[in-house]
Amino acid sequence: MKKGIAEVPGFKCGVGFGGIKKTEKKLNRPDTLVIVTERPADFSAVFTTNDVKAAPIKVSMEVKGKVSGIVANSGNANACTGERGIADAVEMAKLTSQLTGKGRFLVASTGVIGEPLPMDKVRRAIAEAVKNLGKAKGEEPARAIMTTDTFPKTAFKEADGFVVGGITKGAGMIDPSMATMLAFIGTDAKVEPELLDRALKEANEESFNAITVDGDMSTNDCVFLLSTGLGRDIGKEEYSYFVEVLKEVMKSLAYQIVKDGEGATKVARIKVLGARNKEQARRVARKIALSPLVKTALFGCDPNWGRIIAAAGAAREGIVEEKTELKIGKYLLFKGGRVEYREEEVSQYMKNSEEIEIEVNLNLGSESFTYLTCDLTYDYVRINAEYRT
């Protein structure tokens, strides 16, 4: 069994089904998740930077102090739903608190934008999830928050004196600039709120904030990190170790999102090195990762290095053409200009690889950054054309 947040000491998960999504296609999986902590937990969160924020995001952004868990639904984003949406998100949190006899809950939603929540169905699903607390294990909590995902996404790491486990969902509308669609992470480590905030933001920059599927940022993006404090005490001396474990879990979850990108057949790991500073490396890598021309070339297994070099220059970060080098896999394709290589060999490498390595050396400094993306396929268009049906 793959482990996730349910296997972190002090956490219990329950799922329910309400039939929340308005669709002709019958869903055969739960659509509501309740996560409860054994005792009030410290938490940190990052939220979408989209100016248009869904009601659950607005409600959760106002939560301060300790929380008793998370309530989330899939099938309806509760976004662009006005005052009713706010009231419905508040009710989700309050109802979960009442049914569990616990304190405050964070709330999250994912799914179709612009439709009010069918609260009769939501109430029924929350009640079922609370009744089932402790029964949802492994991948089951992640399954309850899936939308177009093709598989549930979990990660778990056992460390020295504590564990970190998490779940996430996301396959499309992934260009977070902070997080991803939804990610819930738990630890039994005892971490002061200030350090917890610092750890989440640091780990987020190298994981969920370094991926893109389609360049579209959601209205509902959020990452919640909850700490029960039942395990090892993490102070300033232990911080580096804790954040490395957290990064490992979050990077695993982020990778799974890109691998499950809507219609994707390839993951591309784009590493920019030799930059003047990390921000230059990030911006160049991100521009390459976002390019539809690069992404379609990945799908076609076409080593069209001109698209990659053009995208790098389009970042307008002051790269120097004559100093820039480009490799796809082990193959050098560009070094200040075209070099001799066997195109069929590079194309074959791309065809045979589920993960394609692209390395761009700017030869301007010593900093680097890696971005993950996936190819852009016919199926991406089909999936999103049929999303509401």
Secondary structure, 3 states (H helix, E strand, C coil): CCCCHHHCCCEEEEEECCCCCCCCCCCCCCCEEEEEEEEEEEEEEEECCCCCCCHHHHHHHCCCCCEEEEEEEEEECCCCCHHHHHHHHHHHHHHHHHHHCCCCEEEEEEEECCCCCCHHHHHHHHHHHHHCCCCCCCCHHHHCCCCCCCCCEEEEEECCCCEEEEEEECCCCCCCCCCCCEEEEEECCEECHHHHHHHHHHHHHCCHHHECCCCCCCCCCEEEEEECCCCCEECCCCHHHHHHHHHHHHHHHHHHHHHCCCCCCCEEEEEEEEECCHHHHHHHHHHHHHCHHHHHHHHCCCCCHHHHHHHHHHCCCCCCHHHCEEEECCEEEEECCECCCCHHHHHHHHHHCCEEEEEEECCCCCEEEEEEEECCCHHHHHHHHCCCC
